[in-house]
Every structure is written in C-alpha cells, then in structure tokens.
C-alpha cells in the first residue's frame, strides 16, 4: 500500500512540471499542500520544473522545517506577494 504523503509528494512534483510547462509559474513559483497534523508540504526555492520528490520540505504551522529525525530551527517568514490559490483532491 502506498503511503498517502508519498502519493501527495509525487502529485506535487507532477503539478510543478505541468504548471511550469504551461507557463503558470514564474522561475521560482511554488506549490504547497496541507498535510495531517497541521503540517505543510512545500517545494523549495528552485525552478518548479527541476523539483524532485527528495527536494520537498515539510513545514509545521510554527514555521519550522521538519525532517524525519527532528525539527530545524529555521523560521519561514511570510512575504508580501500575489497569491494564487488552487485546490485538487488526491
């Protein structure tokens, strides 16, 4: 059986490639998804077409990046930017 989070990661990578191919994202646009336990799965700061599953990061609602072995102390600061929202069901 496939882990639901892994399935979301695969779909996010595909979404990045499709969105970049269609010109919907600029050079460093990002894609994110909500996960269980109040976490967010996000693409890193890199061109969407170059994102791989191993590059995706998990961020807690406190802004700290999570890893399989713990939590980094990096805080993600919100930026002012134009927001584009899209939802898809997996």
Secondary structure by P-SEA (a helix, b strand, c coil): cccaaaaaaaaaaaaaaaaaaacccccccbbbbbbccbbbbbbccccccccccccbbbbccccccccccccccbbbbbbbcbbbbbbbcc
